[in-house]
Amino acid sequence: MSAFLTVRRIGWDTETTAPDPTEARIVTAALVARGGASPDNAQAWLINPGVPIPPETTEIHGIDDARAQSEGQDPKTALEEIATTMAHAIAYGIPLVAFNTSYDWSVLHYELTRHGLATMYDRVGPGPLPLVDPHVIDKQCDKYVKGTGMRKLQPTAERYGVEFTDWHTAEADALAALLIAEAQFARYPQLQAYGPQQLFAAQRAWRAEQQAGLQQWFRTKATPEQGGDPNKVIDGSWPLIPPQQNGGAS
């Protein structure tokens, strides 16, 4: 994807009700576009998820039941708008950037299915797709980051010189993912050798390898307090997590 830093590109993010992408409902979503010949542009959605929003997720994204119910869009309407916009972008070959893509892509897939709407695969096919995952790329290109939690969005952004004060709004996190990816393509010239199809395949392989390594660590090295379990299973699917899995740790 040698032209990544010169073409139109879109960062996207969802804030949801749960960590399990097969069960989570989208509360807020954002698409942030930069680059190319057009000015920067952002689209954001506040959605009434139709289920109670747990207090622990409200603490993250700031949206409670009262606000979602009074201000949120009907989920079916909002999801169709989001999926249509993303499908148009993919049709034009615009890279879609999400930090830990497998979570957001899977949440969107199961939300569309839940509401009887065409999935992204129904709309654009199984790929290769112009998806860019800075989380996967970071683990591949900088393999020796130390410290618990240092692979999460905010500390990863800080390592790439990206700073925000309003973390965990969908728009801010979408822009952060986009800026991290831009920094990665500038920092790691090897990424520019990949075309969109090659990068899609590479990220799928990297994710599988990364999650297999994490599974091995949980099975052989992690303490019980760390979640160690000799039978631990961590799914390495990318970008879509299958329904029988919860995605494991990332």
HUWOLIN-V747767 format. One record per run of one state. SS is the DSSP state (@ for helix, = for strand, . for the rest). FROM is the first residue (numbers start at 0). TO is the last residue. Records with the same first field share a line. If there is no record, write none. Layout:
SS = FROM-TO + FROM-TO
This chain:
. = 0-7 + 16-24 + 34-39 + 48-53 + 61-63 + 71-71 + 91-93 + 97-99 + 114-118 + 124-129 + 132-132 + 141-151 + 159-168 + 187-187 + 193-194 + 220-222 + 226-249
= = 8-15 + 25-33 + 40-47 + 72-73 + 94-96 + 130-131
@ = 54-60 + 64-70 + 74-90 + 100-113 + 119-123 + 133-140 + 152-158 + 169-186 + 188-192 + 195-219 + 223-225
